[in-house]
Amino acid sequence: MNKSRHSIRVARAAFTAVVGIAVLVTAAHPATAGTKRPTVVEVKLSEWSIGLSPARVPAGPVSFHITNGGSIPHAFEVEGRGIEREIAPIPRGGSDSLALALEPATYEVYCPIGNGSHKMLGMRASLVVAGRAGKAAPVAMADDDDHDMHEMNEMHEAEGAAPLPHAMKVVGGGPVIQILPGPFPFADSAMAVIRSRPADQREDLTAKSKMGPYSNQVARIDGTLSIAAFDRGASGDSVAGNAAFTTQDGARWRLDIDRVQTQDIPDNPRFGGVIMGLYYHGASNVHTPLVPTIQSSVALWAFAHLYRNDRLVTDNAMVHIMLLSRTRRPGDFALACWDCSRNPIDELQLQVTAPRGEPKFEAPGGFLFVNWEQSSAQPLAGY
């Protein structure tokens, strides 16, 4: 997976702010009996890594002191020798602890948020627990981010699914709708997230809650979209394709999509490039609370040449495309779920915004948001 794909994979469960709660898990084992003082392991979580100090400890009681040094919530899980224990998500700047009695072995530690997506982005490490002889069989860990797609494939295969492709062609189909600016009902828990953000983001999110792009204000329109997306690991992602549609106001728009983009947003790192098989955002509050939690087969961030009525608007339109699990119901196309991750993957979203420093588009809200409601994707052979 592309290391610059910050943002955005998230937890299925709603985020609960937990600070300073100690979780004690005991295991009956002769090596850990008595009053032996625990070995302290300092754990630092961040985007997208886990730091352990030390990373090798003697068998017996181990106390993990865990700090979230990142800018979004993270969690911590230890797995191995029949142990699988995790803590609740920690907000940025928060801390927690976990106490375990560990036998000699090599344990995997990782962030479980996002159905494994944070782990696949690099939040994983090995903890070696040595016995009396000072030895424990280590488990090989992939340090190169180019192995992330391989790891994702292994996870899918372990669940009986086919390996994820590295290249796909995506075609829009079915009813086409333009999503217009309108009020979107935030979950009550989202307001606490908004209040914790920096002033500029707080102002932006508050405005979106009253009149934003994720709304139930929709209009039936016509249009086409066809792209080829290539996920080539830590570098080399690419995309090529085009879209054409006539919006509710009668304007004719055309997009020629020819290169990927990556960009970080402070306090809300997002993904970039092309990603296959992404469990993403939503009401969990781990990323944006504006949209439902979804599963996608293709997600990409790109730049495009944008034309309105055959006249060039910009060569750097910012494009976000996802083929995802259905979020809107037939008929009125209103948002129908908070957690849509188990729905069929056939909804194709296209979002187009103006680049920084350039005027907003001549469209409601200054942006373009178009859905194809019965879309499909096919792996590209030879990649």
N, C-alpha and C positions, 0 to 999 in steps of 0.2 A: 504494500500500500504506500502511497505517497506520503512521505514524512511531513510535508507541509499541509496535509489535510486536517487542519485543526478545526475544529468545531465539532463539528458537530456530530457522534454516536452516543446513545443515552440509555438510562435505566428504564425497565418496564414499570417499576414501582414508583409511586409518588415520592418525591424527595422529602426527607425528614431531617431537619437540622439537628445534629447531635454533637455536642461539644463536651469533652471531658468525661465520657462515660466509660468505665472500665468493664470489659467483658472477660470473665474468668471461666475458662474451660479446663476441667481437670481430667486427667487420664490415669487410671490405676496401673502403675508400672513400677517394678522394684527400683529402677534407676532414678525415679523422680520422687520416691518416698522421702519422708523426713522433712527437715527444715532447710534444705539446700536453697541458698539465695538464687533468685532467677538471674539469668543472663539478660542484660538489657540490649535490645536492638533498636537503634534509631531508624525510623522509616520516614523518608521524605517523598511525598507524592507531587507530581507536577505534570504538565503537558509536554511530552508523553513519555514519562519514565518513572521508575521507582528506584530510589536510592536506599541501600541497606548498609548500616554501619554498626557492627561488623556483618559480613555476609557469611561467616563461618563461626559456629558456636558449638560448645559441648552439649551432649545430650542432657536432658533434664528440663527444669522450668525455664521458659523463655518469656520475657515481657517485651512486647512490641510497643514502642512509643511512636505514634503515627501523627505526622503533621501534613496538612494539605498546603503546600507552597504554590499551588497552581491558582488559576483564576476562575475555575469552575469546580463544582463538587466532584469529589473522587471518593472511592471506598478502597478497602483492603481485604484480601482473602488469602488464606494459607491452605494449601492442599497437598496431601501426600500421606502414605502409611495409614489410610483409613480416616484421616482427619480432613475435614472440609469446613472451615469456619471463616466467617466474614463479619465485618462491622457494618453499621449503617453508613450511608453517605455522609461525608464530612464537608461542610461548606468551606469556601476559600478562606484561608487564614485560621481554620479551626484545627482541633486535634482530638485524638481519641487513643485508646489503648486496647490491647488484646493480650491476654495471658494464656499460654498453652504449655503443656508438658509434651516434649518432643523426643521421640526415639531416634537413634542413628538412621539417617537417610538424607536424601536430597529432596527438599520441598519446593514446590512452585508457589511463588507469591505473585499476586496480580491485582489489578483493579477490575472488579466484576461489573462495573456500570456499563450500560448500553448493550446488554446481551452479548458481552464479549468484545464489543467494538473498541473500548478503551484499551483492553488487553492487546488486541491486534494492532493498535497504533503504537505499541511499544511499552505499555505499562505492565511489565512482567519482569521477573528476576528469579534467581535461584538462591535458596538458603541451604547451606550445607551444615548438617548436624552430625558431628563426629562422635564416635563411640570411644571406648577406653583406649583403643589403639590409635585414635586420632584419624580414623579413616571413615569416609562415607562415599558410596558410589555416586558421583555427580551425574546429573541428567543434562544432556547437551541442550543449550538454549541458543536460539538464533538471535545474534546481535545485529545482524544486517537487516535494515528495513526492507530490503528486497525480498526477504523471506516472509513478509506479512501475508501476501496473497497465498503463498504455499501453506501457511498455517491456517488461513481461513478455509482453504480447500480441504485440509485434513479434518477440520472441525465438521464441515458439512458432510464429508464422506463417513465420518464416525457416526453421524446421525442417519446414515443411509441415503443421503442426497448425492446427486451428481456433482462433480467438481464445478466450481464457479468458472465461467468463461473469462477470458482476458479482453475480448472484443465483441461488441454487439451492435447490431443495427436496430434502431428504434423507429417505429412508424406510428404516427398519430392516427386514431380512428374513432368512429362513433360520433355522438353529439359533441359539438365544439361550443364552449362557453367562455365568455369574458367575465372575469371576476372584477367587479367594480368596487371602488372605495365604499366602506360602510362600517358601522359599529360591529365589533366582535366581542362577545361576552367572555371576559377573562374568568378563569377559576379564581375563587377568593384567595387561594394560596399564592396566586401569581402576583398579587399586589405587594406582598412582602418582598418578592424577588425584585420587582421594579423599584421599590423604595431603597433597596440596597445598592443599586447601580450608580455610577457616576452621574453628575447632573445632566450632561448632554444626552446620555442614553435614557435616563429617567424621563426626560422631556419627550424624547422620541417615542418611547414605549407607551407613555401616557396618552400621547396624541393618537397612536395607532389603536389603542383600546377604544377610542371614541370614533375614529374614522381612519381605518387602516386597510391594508390589502387583503387580509384574510377575513372575508365577510360572506354573508349570505345574499348580497346584492349581485345578481348575475344576469347576463343577457346572452341569448342564443345567437351565435355568429357562425361564419364559415371559415375554414382554413385548413392548411396542410402542414405537416412537420415530418421530416425524415433526417436522421443523423446516424453517423457511425462513430462509436466511442471506443477508445482504446485505453485500457488500464495496464500500464507497463511497469508497475512497481514504483520505486522511490523516485524515478525520474523518467521522462519520456512519454508521459500521457499525451494523448492527442484526440482531437475531435474534428469532424467535418460534416457539414450538412446545412440545411436551410429550412426556413419556415416562412409561410405566407398566410396572411389572414386579413379580413376586413372587420374592423372593430365596430362597436355599437353606434358610433357617430358617423360611420360611412368612410372613414379613412382606411386606405390600403397600406398595409405594412409588410415589409420583407426583411428577413434576417439572413445574412450569409455568415455562418458560424465557422471559424477557421482556426482558433487557437484556444488553449485552456488558460485559465487564470487561477491564481492563488492570492489570497489576501487575508490578513488577520484583522479581527476587530477587537480592540482592547476589552478585556473582561468577558469576551464571548468568542474564544477562538473557534474558527470554523474550518471546515474541510475545504479542499480545493482539488483541481484536476478532475480525474474520473475515478469513480469508486463503484465496484460491482458488489451488490449484496450488502446494503447499508440499513441498519436499524437506527431510526433517527428521531430525535427531538420530541417535543410535545408537552403534554400536561405534566410530565415528570418534573419540570422545572430545571432539569439539568442543563438544557440549552434554552432555546426560546420557548416561552409559554404561549406563543401566539397560534400554534398550529397543532393538529393531532399527532400522536405518535404513529409512525408508519414503518413499514418494511418496503425497501425499494430494491429492484433488480439492477437499476442503473441510476447513478446520480452524477452530475457533472456541473462544473463552473467554467464558464468560457467567456471570451470576448467575441463580438460580432460586428459586422457592418450593418447598420440599420437604415432602412429607407422608408420614407412616408410619402405615399403618392408619387413614387419613383424618384424622389429627391433624397439625397444623402442627408441623414440627420447626424450620424456620428460613426466613426470607424472603431469606436471603443465601447459599444454598448455592453453592459454587464449582464450576462445571461446565466440563469440557473435552471437546469432541466432535471426532472426526476420522473422515472416510471415507477409508480408506487402503488401500495395497496389502497383500495378505494376509500375515499374520505367523504364523498358526496352521494346523496341518494338520487335515484332516477326521478324524473319529473320536474321538481323545482330546484334540484341540484344544491340543496342546503347541506351544510356540514352535518354529518350524521353520527359522529363518534369522537370520543376523546382518544381512545386507544383503538386505532384502525389496523394494527399490525397483522391481524389474522385474516383480513379481507383479501379477496383476489387482487393480484397486482395487475391492474389494467388502466389505471388513471395516469395520464401523462400531463405533468405541469410544466409550463413555460413561464418564467418570470424574467422580465427585462427592465432594467433600471438605467438611468443616466450615470455616466462616470462622474467621479468627483470633479467639481470645478466646471461642469457643463450644465446648461439649463435642463430642467425636467422636460419630459416629452409633452407634446400637445395631445394629451389623453387625460381622461379622468384620473385625478390623483397624481398625474405626472409620470405614471409607470404603466407597463403592460403586463397583464396576468391572464393567461389563456390556458384552459384545460381541454384535452381530448379524452373523453370519458371511456372509450373502449379501445385502448391501444395495445400494442404488442411489441415484443423484441425477439430477435433471433441471433444466436451466436454466429459470428463471422468465422468461416472456415479458414484454417491456416494460421491462426494467431494463438 
